[in-house]
Amino acid sequence: MTARPGLLEREGAWSAAALLGVIALAYANSLASPFQFDDYQVIVGNPAVHDLRSLAGSLSGGIRPLLRSAECLCWLAGGGAPWPFHVLNLIVHALNALLVAALGLRLFESGGVPEASARRAAWIAAAVFALHPVNTEAVTYLSGGSVALATLFQLAALWFYDRHLAHGRCADWALALGCLVCALATRETSATLPGLLMLWESLSVRARDPLRVRVLRIAPFWLLLAAAALLALQRGYAAFFATSLEARTPWDNALTQIHAYGWLLKQFFLLAPLDLDPDLPVRHAPDAASVLQALLLVALLASALALRGRARWAAFCAAWGVLGFLPTNSLLPRLDVANDRQWYLPGIALCWTLGWLAAALLARARRPALVLVASGLLALAALTALRNADYRSELALWRQTLAQSPHKPRALNNYGVALRLAGRETEARAAFLGALAYDPRFTPAQQNLAVPSR
């Protein structure tokens, strides 16, 4: 990558203002949403984020200290109301969208995309990222906001690192290192950031620097990651990893993850109905569907690699997606097989790809392509607003979730809790009984059913 003026410096006002405006419109109805599901455990029922003294006491032995600090400030700002959390998440999402545009321009320039097309591709990619409904879980669902905040620090690290590569300023390098600290203190899945930095550097003219220079430039990031890993193990992550590895065998996990990738691809490309608590089973043997899904994944990666000669950015995007999914879909099993918010960071690569395709269409057939792109973005914005409406109440969210996962005990149980809070006790008990019908040993439903009717 050569040193050129930044996207915001060159186009600043109008494009950025338009992007921020459509984000505000698409997410306006999310600001009044209440706390939901895990929010009650990690925020409402967590004394460590309710006052500064409790926060200070928890930081010495807890995890995600920067995230806990942000939650504490939001709690104090709103007196325990959810709206400051929503405002913070929306600001973070908007900043991420601007960084997607800025980094996208640098990416396309490095791949030899003409300047005008590179600008269009970068802004369209940012708009797709900003408006795609699959990202609502990382913005509107408050517990999912850790993903968006960690992504902000990762993208900022890439931005500063790119500036260091372009101009050689030590301050930019130090800021990139500081962003890694902030990202790890927000969410441990940020451990892939040094890999992303190396990937980004491979596109730069500085990739031809002597090996010693490149090692000295990137080594502190890996050393910092190693130190953070040791600290995390001391703070309870060893038990977490042990529990995770016991969840399923490597073979079962591999089959399950292939199915999870297929589900995630449907969420992104086919705009399948979103699901806060997807009912994705653990797979123990391959079937025709899993074979087809595996072949599709291989074909997508092969297509990107085949383009590396003509469009280096395509291979970069493929590698970005793989790295982005590693912490959540890898050899380490997850209790929840997949969630929409897993798309937030790796999906940026797909947004860049779609931006490039749209810019290529605009260069060949401007008027019909403009109609197509505008219609697509409006559709994404409308779907995002509709998805945000599901978060208007616990009852609405779990009713919609149950429509997608009708046989999942946890979804039935949580729907029952929402019914009970709404004063609909008879329906609530029926939901608890429904959960036990699918899993007679499901403890939360047993406990809720044991509560006497009022």
NUVO-813213 format. One line per field, with one value per residue (C-alpha): x, y, z; residue number from 1; residue in three letters. Coordinates in Angstrom, 1 decimal. Example, Ala and Ser with C-alpha at 12.3 -4.5 7.8 and 13.67 -1.06 7.14 Angstrom:
// residues 2
c1 = [12.3_13.7]
c2 = [-4.5_-1.1]
c3 = [7.8_7.1]
pos = [1_2]
code = [ala_ser]
// end
This chain:
// residues 454
c1 = [0.0_1.3_0.9_-2.1_-4.7_-7.3_-10.8_-12.3_-9.8_-10.7_-14.4_-15.1_-18.3_-21.1_-20.4_-19.7_-22.8_-25.0_-23.7_-24.2_-27.7_-28.9_-27.4_-29.4_-32.6_-32.2_-31.4_-33.6_-36.2_-33.6_-32.9_-36.0_-35.4_-35.2_-32.6_-32.8_-31.8_-28.0_-28.2_-29.8_-26.8_-23.9_-25.3_-28.5_-27.6_-23.8_-23.0_-19.5_-20.9_-23.2_-20.7_-17.1_-16.0_-17.4_-15.9_-12.4_-12.7_-13.6_-10.9_-8.1_-9.4_-12.1_-12.1_-12.8_-11.9_-12.4_-15.9_-16.9_-15.7_-17.7_-20.8_-20.3_-20.2_-23.3_-25.1_-24.2_-25.1_-28.6_-29.2_-29.6_-31.6_-30.7_-30.6_-26.9_-25.9_-27.8_-26.3_-22.8_-23.4_-24.8_-21.8_-19.4_-21.2_-21.1_-17.3_-16.8_-18.7_-16.4_-13.3_-14.6_-14.8_-11.4_-9.7_-11.6_-10.2_-6.7_-7.4_-8.7_-6.0_-3.4_-5.1_-4.9_-8.6_-9.0_-9.3_-13.0_-14.1_-12.1_-13.9_-17.3_-16.5_-15.3_-18.4_-20.8_-19.1_-19.4_-23.1_-23.7_-21.8_-23.7_-27.2_-27.0_-29.6_-27.2_-25.2_-28.1_-27.3_-23.9_-25.6_-29.1_-28.6_-26.7_-24.8_-23.6_-22.1_-18.8_-18.3_-18.8_-16.6_-13.8_-14.1_-13.7_-10.3_-9.2_-10.1_-8.5_-5.3_-5.3_-5.8_-2.9_-0.7_-1.4_-0.5_2.8_3.5_2.8_4.6_6.9_5.7_6.4_3.4_1.1_2.8_2.4_-1.3_-1.8_-0.2_-2.4_-5.5_-4.5_-4.4_-7.9_-9.3_-8.0_-9.4_-12.8_-13.1_-10.6_-11.6_-9.4_-6.5_-6.5_-5.5_-1.7_-2.6_-4.8_-1.9_0.5_-2.1_-2.6_1.2_1.4_-0.4_1.9_5.1_6.7_6.3_9.5_11.4_14.2_13.1_14.7_12.8_9.5_10.0_10.9_7.8_5.3_7.0_5.8_2.2_2.7_4.6_1.7_-0.7_1.3_1.4_-2.4_-2.9_-0.9_-2.9_-6.2_-5.2_-4.6_-8.0_-10.1_-9.8_-8.1_-11.3_-13.3_-11.2_-11.3_-15.1_-15.3_-13.1_-15.4_-18.5_-18.0_-15.3_-13.1_-14.9_-18.4_-17.3_-15.9_-19.2_-21.2_-19.1_-19.6_-23.3_-22.9_-21.1_-23.9_-26.4_-24.4_-24.1_-27.9_-28.2_-25.9_-26.6_-30.2_-31.3_-32.9_-35.0_-32.6_-32.6_-31.3_-31.1_-30.7_-31.5_-28.4_-27.9_-24.6_-23.7_-22.2_-22.1_-21.8_-24.9_-25.6_-26.2_-23.0_-21.0_-22.6_-21.9_-18.3_-17.9_-19.5_-17.0_-14.1_-15.4_-15.6_-12.1_-10.8_-12.4_-10.8_-7.4_-7.8_-8.2_-5.1_-3.1_-5.5_-7.1_-4.9_-7.6_-9.9_-7.4_-6.9_-10.7_-10.8_-8.0_-9.7_-12.9_-11.0_-9.1_-12.2_-14.1_-11.3_-12.1_-15.8_-15.8_-12.7_-11.4_-12.6_-16.2_-18.8_-21.9_-23.9_-22.9_-23.5_-24.9_-25.6_-23.1_-20.3_-20.6_-19.6_-15.8_-15.4_-18.4_-16.5_-14.6_-17.8_-19.0_-15.7_-16.3_-19.9_-18.7_-16.2_-18.9_-21.3_-18.6_-17.7_-21.4_-21.6_-18.6_-20.2_-23.9_-24.3_-28.0_-29.4_-26.6_-27.4_-31.0_-29.9_-27.5_-29.9_-32.7_-30.5_-29.3_-32.9_-34.0_-31.2_-32.1_-35.8_-34.9_-32.6_-35.4_-37.8_-35.3_-34.8_-38.5_-38.3_-36.2_-39.0_-39.9_-38.8_-42.1_-41.8_-38.2_-38.8_-42.0_-39.9_-37.1_-39.6_-40.9_-37.4_-36.5_-39.9_-38.3_-35.5_-36.1_-34.2_-36.3_-39.5_-38.4_-37.4_-40.6_-42.4_-40.4_-41.4_-45.1_-44.8_-43.4_-46.3_-48.8_-49.8_-49.2_-51.2_-49.4_-46.1_-46.6_-47.6_-44.3_-42.3_-44.1_-43.3_-39.6_-39.7_-41.5_-38.4_-35.9_-37.3_-34.0_-33.9_-33.3_-34.4_-37.9_-38.2_-37.3_-39.7_-42.5_-41.9_-42.7_-46.3_-48.9_-49.9]
c2 = [0.0_3.4_6.5_8.4_10.8_9.1_8.5_10.8_13.6_13.5_12.9_13.7_15.6_14.3_10.6_10.3_12.3_10.2_7.0_8.2_9.4_6.1_4.3_6.6_6.0_2.2_2.0_4.8_2.3_0.4_3.1_2.4_-1.4_-2.9_-5.2_-8.7_-12.3_-12.3_-8.5_-9.4_-11.6_-9.5_-6.0_-5.7_-8.5_-7.7_-5.4_-4.9_-2.5_-0.6_1.7_2.7_1.1_-2.3_-1.9_-1.2_-4.2_-6.5_-5.4_-7.0_-10.5_-10.3_-10.6_-8.0_-5.0_-2.4_-3.7_-3.8_-0.2_0.9_-0.9_0.8_4.3_3.6_2.3_5.4_7.7_6.3_5.4_1.8_2.5_0.8_3.8_4.8_1.3_1.6_5.1_3.7_0.7_2.9_5.3_2.3_0.8_4.1_4.5_0.9_1.7_4.7_2.6_-0.1_2.6_4.0_0.6_-0.6_2.3_1.4_-2.3_-1.6_0.9_-1.8_-4.1_-1.7_-0.8_2.6_5.5_6.4_2.7_2.2_5.1_3.8_0.3_1.5_3.5_0.9_-1.8_0.5_1.0_-2.8_-3.4_-0.6_-1.7_-5.5_-6.9_-9.7_-7.1_-6.0_-8.6_-6.9_-3.5_-3.7_-6.7_-5.0_-8.2_-8.5_-5.0_-6.4_-7.7_-4.3_-2.6_-5.1_-4.7_-1.0_-1.4_-4.0_-1.8_1.2_-0.9_-1.7_1.9_3.1_0.3_1.2_4.8_3.6_1.5_4.5_7.2_5.4_7.3_5.5_7.2_5.3_2.0_2.7_3.6_0.3_-1.6_0.3_-0.7_-4.3_-3.9_-2.3_-5.0_-7.8_-6.0_-5.9_-9.4_-12.3_-13.2_-10.2_-12.6_-12.9_-9.2_-9.8_-12.2_-9.6_-7.1_-9.5_-10.1_-6.3_-5.8_-8.4_-5.9_-3.1_-2.0_-2.5_-6.2_-6.1_-4.7_-6.9_-9.8_-8.4_-5.1_-6.9_-9.1_-6.2_-4.4_-7.2_-9.1_-6.9_-7.5_-11.3_-10.9_-8.8_-11.4_-14.2_-12.1_-11.6_-15.3_-16.1_-13.5_-14.9_-18.4_-17.1_-15.4_-18.5_-19.2_-22.6_-24.0_-22.4_-24.1_-27.4_-27.2_-26.3_-29.1_-31.6_-30.3_-32.6_-34.6_-32.9_-35.0_-34.0_-30.4_-30.3_-31.6_-29.3_-26.3_-27.1_-27.0_-23.8_-22.1_-23.1_-21.6_-18.4_-18.1_-18.3_-15.5_-13.2_-14.0_-15.3_-12.9_-15.8_-14.8_-13.9_-16.0_-14.9_-18.5_-20.8_-24.5_-26.0_-29.6_-31.3_-33.5_-37.0_-38.2_-36.6_-36.3_-35.0_-31.5_-31.3_-32.5_-29.9_-27.2_-28.3_-28.2_-24.7_-23.4_-25.0_-23.5_-20.0_-20.2_-21.6_-18.9_-16.2_-17.8_-18.2_-14.4_-13.6_-12.9_-10.4_-9.1_-9.5_-8.1_-11.1_-13.5_-11.1_-11.1_-14.9_-15.0_-12.2_-14.3_-17.4_-15.5_-13.7_-16.9_-18.8_-17.8_-18.7_-21.6_-23.6_-26.7_-25.3_-26.2_-23.6_-24.2_-22.1_-23.4_-20.2_-16.7_-13.8_-11.6_-13.9_-12.2_-8.8_-8.9_-11.6_-10.3_-7.1_-9.1_-10.0_-6.4_-5.3_-7.9_-6.8_-3.2_-4.1_-5.9_-3.0_-0.5_-2.7_-2.7_1.1_1.4_-0.6_0.3_3.3_3.9_0.3_-0.5_2.6_1.6_-2.0_-0.8_1.8_-0.7_-3.2_-0.8_0.4_-3.2_-3.9_-0.7_-1.8_-5.3_-3.9_-1.6_-4.5_-6.7_-3.9_-3.9_-7.4_-6.1_-3.7_-6.1_-9.4_-10.9_-9.8_-11.0_-14.5_-14.9_-14.2_-16.5_-19.3_-19.0_-19.9_-22.4_-23.9_-27.1_-25.5_-25.8_-22.6_-20.6_-22.0_-21.4_-17.8_-17.2_-18.5_-16.0_-13.2_-14.3_-14.5_-10.9_-9.8_-11.3_-14.2_-17.0_-19.7_-19.3_-19.1_-22.4_-24.0_-22.8_-24.3_-27.6_-27.4_-27.0_-30.0_-32.0_-31.6_-32.0_-33.3_-32.5_-28.8_-27.3_-23.6_-24.8_-27.1_-24.2_-21.8_-24.4_-24.9_-21.2_-21.0_-19.3_-15.9]
c3 = [0.0_-0.9_1.1_-0.2_1.3_3.5_2.4_5.0_4.3_0.6_0.7_4.3_4.8_2.5_2.2_5.9_6.8_4.5_6.0_9.6_8.6_7.3_10.4_12.6_10.7_10.6_14.3_15.7_17.0_18.9_21.4_23.5_23.7_27.3_28.7_27.3_28.2_29.1_29.9_33.3_34.2_32.9_33.5_35.6_38.0_38.1_41.1_39.7_37.0_39.3_41.0_40.7_44.0_43.0_39.6_41.0_43.2_40.3_37.9_39.8_39.2_36.6_32.8_30.1_32.3_29.6_28.7_32.4_32.8_29.8_31.2_34.6_33.0_31.0_34.1_36.1_33.2_32.9_36.5_35.5_32.4_29.1_26.8_27.5_26.5_23.2_22.5_23.1_20.9_18.1_18.3_18.2_15.2_13.3_14.0_12.8_9.6_8.9_9.5_7.2_4.5_5.3_5.4_2.3_0.3_1.3_0.5_-3.0_-3.8_-2.9_-5.3_-8.2_-8.3_-10.1_-7.6_-8.5_-8.3_-5.1_-3.4_-4.5_-3.4_0.0_0.7_-0.5_1.6_4.6_3.9_3.6_6.9_8.6_7.4_7.2_9.7_10.6_12.6_14.8_17.4_18.0_18.2_19.6_21.9_24.7_25.7_22.1_22.2_23.3_19.8_18.3_20.8_20.4_16.6_17.0_18.6_16.1_13.1_14.8_15.3_11.6_10.8_12.9_11.8_8.2_8.9_10.4_7.4_5.1_7.1_9.5_12.5_15.8_17.4_15.0_15.8_19.6_19.1_17.2_20.1_22.5_20.5_20.9_24.6_24.5_22.2_24.5_27.5_25.8_24.4_24.3_20.7_19.7_20.0_16.2_15.8_15.4_12.5_10.9_11.2_9.5_6.8_6.3_6.1_3.3_1.0_1.8_0.0_3.4_3.0_1.1_4.1_5.5_7.6_10.7_10.3_9.8_12.8_15.1_13.9_14.6_17.4_20.3_19.2_19.6_22.8_24.2_23.1_24.9_28.1_27.9_27.4_30.5_32.5_31.2_32.3_35.8_35.8_35.2_31.5_32.0_33.5_30.7_28.0_29.9_30.1_26.4_25.2_27.1_25.3_22.3_20.5_17.8_15.1_16.3_16.7_13.1_11.7_13.9_12.8_9.1_9.7_11.6_8.7_6.4_8.8_9.1_5.3_5.0_7.5_5.5_1.8_1.9_4.7_6.6_9.6_12.5_15.6_19.0_20.2_17.1_17.6_15.9_16.8_17.5_14.5_15.1_11.5_8.1_5.8_2.3_3.6_5.6_2.5_0.3_2.9_3.2_-0.6_-0.7_1.8_-0.1_-3.4_-1.8_-0.5_-3.8_-5.8_-3.7_-3.9_-7.7_-8.0_-6.0_-9.1_-10.6_-7.3_-4.3_-2.1_-2.8_-1.3_1.6_2.2_2.3_4.8_6.8_7.0_8.2_10.8_12.0_12.5_14.2_17.8_17.5_15.0_15.4_17.1_20.4_20.9_21.8_24.0_21.5_18.1_16.2_16.7_14.3_16.0_14.9_11.5_12.8_12.2_9.5_7.6_6.8_4.2_2.5_2.7_0.9_-1.7_-2.3_-2.5_-5.2_-7.2_-6.9_-8.0_-11.0_-12.0_-11.6_-13.9_-16.7_-16.4_-14.1_-14.1_-13.7_-11.2_-9.2_-8.9_-7.9_-5.3_-3.8_-3.7_-2.0_0.7_1.3_1.7_4.2_6.2_6.3_7.4_10.1_11.4_11.4_13.3_15.9_16.4_17.7_20.6_21.7_24.6_26.0_25.0_21.4_21.1_22.5_20.5_17.4_18.6_19.3_15.8_14.5_17.3_18.3_19.8_21.9_25.6_26.4_24.0_25.4_29.0_28.2_26.4_29.6_31.7_29.5_29.7_33.5_33.7_31.5_34.0_31.8_34.2_32.6_29.3_31.1_32.8_29.5_28.0_30.9_30.5_26.8_27.5_29.8_27.1_24.9_27.8_31.1_32.8_31.8_35.2_34.5_33.4_36.4_38.7_37.0_37.1_40.9_41.6_42.9_40.8_42.0]
pos = [1_2_3_4_5_6_7_8_9_10_11_12_13_14_15_16_17_18_19_20_21_22_23_24_25_26_27_28_29_30_31_32_33_34_35_36_37_38_39_40_41_42_43_44_45_46_47_48_49_50_51_52_53_54_55_56_57_58_59_60_61_62_63_64_65_66_67_68_69_70_71_72_73_74_75_76_77_78_79_80_81_82_83_84_85_86_87_88_89_90_91_92_93_94_95_96_97_98_99_100_101_102_103_104_105_106_107_108_109_110_111_112_113_114_115_116_117_118_119_120_121_122_123_124_125_126_127_128_129_130_131_132_133_134_135_136_137_138_139_140_141_142_143_144_145_146_147_148_149_150_151_152_153_154_155_156_157_158_159_160_161_162_163_164_165_166_167_168_169_170_171_172_173_174_175_176_177_178_179_180_181_182_183_184_185_186_187_188_189_190_191_192_193_194_195_196_197_198_199_200_201_202_203_204_205_206_207_208_209_210_211_212_213_214_215_216_217_218_219_220_221_222_223_224_225_226_227_228_229_230_231_232_233_234_235_236_237_238_239_240_241_242_243_244_245_246_247_248_249_250_251_252_253_254_255_256_257_258_259_260_261_262_263_264_265_266_267_268_269_270_271_272_273_274_275_276_277_278_279_280_281_282_283_284_285_286_287_288_289_290_291_292_293_294_295_296_297_298_299_300_301_302_303_304_305_306_307_308_309_310_311_312_313_314_315_316_317_318_319_320_321_322_323_324_325_326_327_328_329_330_331_332_333_334_335_336_337_338_339_340_341_342_343_344_345_346_347_348_349_350_351_352_353_354_355_356_357_358_359_360_361_362_363_364_365_366_367_368_369_370_371_372_373_374_375_376_377_378_379_380_381_382_383_384_385_386_387_388_389_390_391_392_393_394_395_396_397_398_399_400_401_402_403_404_405_406_407_408_409_410_411_412_413_414_415_416_417_418_419_420_421_422_423_424_425_426_427_428_429_430_431_432_433_434_435_436_437_438_439_440_441_442_443_444_445_446_447_448_449_450_451_452_453_454]
code = [met_thr_ala_arg_pro_gly_leu_leu_glu_arg_glu_gly_ala_trp_ser_ala_ala_ala_leu_leu_gly_val_ile_ala_leu_ala_tyr_ala_asn_ser_leu_ala_ser_pro_phe_gln_phe_asp_asp_tyr_gln_val_ile_val_gly_asn_pro_ala_val_his_asp_leu_arg_ser_leu_ala_gly_ser_leu_ser_gly_gly_ile_arg_pro_leu_leu_arg_ser_ala_glu_cys_leu_cys_trp_leu_ala_gly_gly_gly_ala_pro_trp_pro_phe_his_val_leu_asn_leu_ile_val_his_ala_leu_asn_ala_leu_leu_val_ala_ala_leu_gly_leu_arg_leu_phe_glu_ser_gly_gly_val_pro_glu_ala_ser_ala_arg_arg_ala_ala_trp_ile_ala_ala_ala_val_phe_ala_leu_his_pro_val_asn_thr_glu_ala_val_thr_tyr_leu_ser_gly_gly_ser_val_ala_leu_ala_thr_leu_phe_gln_leu_ala_ala_leu_trp_phe_tyr_asp_arg_his_leu_ala_his_gly_arg_cys_ala_asp_trp_ala_leu_ala_leu_gly_cys_leu_val_cys_ala_leu_ala_thr_arg_glu_thr_ser_ala_thr_leu_pro_gly_leu_leu_met_leu_trp_glu_ser_leu_ser_val_arg_ala_arg_asp_pro_leu_arg_val_arg_val_leu_arg_ile_ala_pro_phe_trp_leu_leu_leu_ala_ala_ala_ala_leu_leu_ala_leu_gln_arg_gly_tyr_ala_ala_phe_phe_ala_thr_ser_leu_glu_ala_arg_thr_pro_trp_asp_asn_ala_leu_thr_gln_ile_his_ala_tyr_gly_trp_leu_leu_lys_gln_phe_phe_leu_leu_ala_pro_leu_asp_leu_asp_pro_asp_leu_pro_val_arg_his_ala_pro_asp_ala_ala_ser_val_leu_gln_ala_leu_leu_leu_val_ala_leu_leu_ala_ser_ala_leu_ala_leu_arg_gly_arg_ala_arg_trp_ala_ala_phe_cys_ala_ala_trp_gly_val_leu_gly_phe_leu_pro_thr_asn_ser_leu_leu_pro_arg_leu_asp_val_ala_asn_asp_arg_gln_trp_tyr_leu_pro_gly_ile_ala_leu_cys_trp_thr_leu_gly_trp_leu_ala_ala_ala_leu_leu_ala_arg_ala_arg_arg_pro_ala_leu_val_leu_val_ala_ser_gly_leu_leu_ala_leu_ala_ala_leu_thr_ala_leu_arg_asn_ala_asp_tyr_arg_ser_glu_leu_ala_leu_trp_arg_gln_thr_leu_ala_gln_ser_pro_his_lys_pro_arg_ala_leu_asn_asn_tyr_gly_val_ala_leu_arg_leu_ala_gly_arg_glu_thr_glu_ala_arg_ala_ala_phe_leu_gly_ala_leu_ala_tyr_asp_pro_arg_phe_thr_pro_ala_gln_gln_asn_leu_ala_val_pro_ser_arg]
// end
